[in-house]
Amino acid sequence: MAESSRIDGLGPAAHAVPAVRPSPPGGAAFGDVLAAKLRAAPLSFSGHARQRIEQRSIPVDARTISRLSGGVDRAAEKGSRSALVLVDDAAFVVSVPNKTVITAVDREHMREQVFTNIDSAVIA
């Protein structure tokens, strides 16, 4: 192997790890910017959730979405992956990292439900 393809005698230059550059002075770190963007991302509703909301006539207005989003943010701060978020007379199961509502249940159908595969519950 030619000497020019080696870095400090540690191996081929192609395997060298580039140096990590710090954030520019006064600039935000990438992780901080990413976290802020993810917090600002709106909630999405799966097809199943939209279907349940329509079938069960669950009212979802701007205030409900705001409270639901706040509940999801609080669950994310605690490291939740899947949360049950209660808003007034409705329950929403949410994939927290994806900010996606998986399903929705109204008060009438809550008594019949067993919520599984959640790691947290939030009253929003």
Secondary structure, DSSP 8 states (H G I E B T S, - for coil): --GGGBSTTSSBGGG---------TT---HHHHHHHHHHHS--EE-HHHHHHHHHTT----HHHHHHHHHHHHHHHHTT-SEEEEEETTEEEEEETTTTEEEEEEEHHHHTT----S-SEEEE-
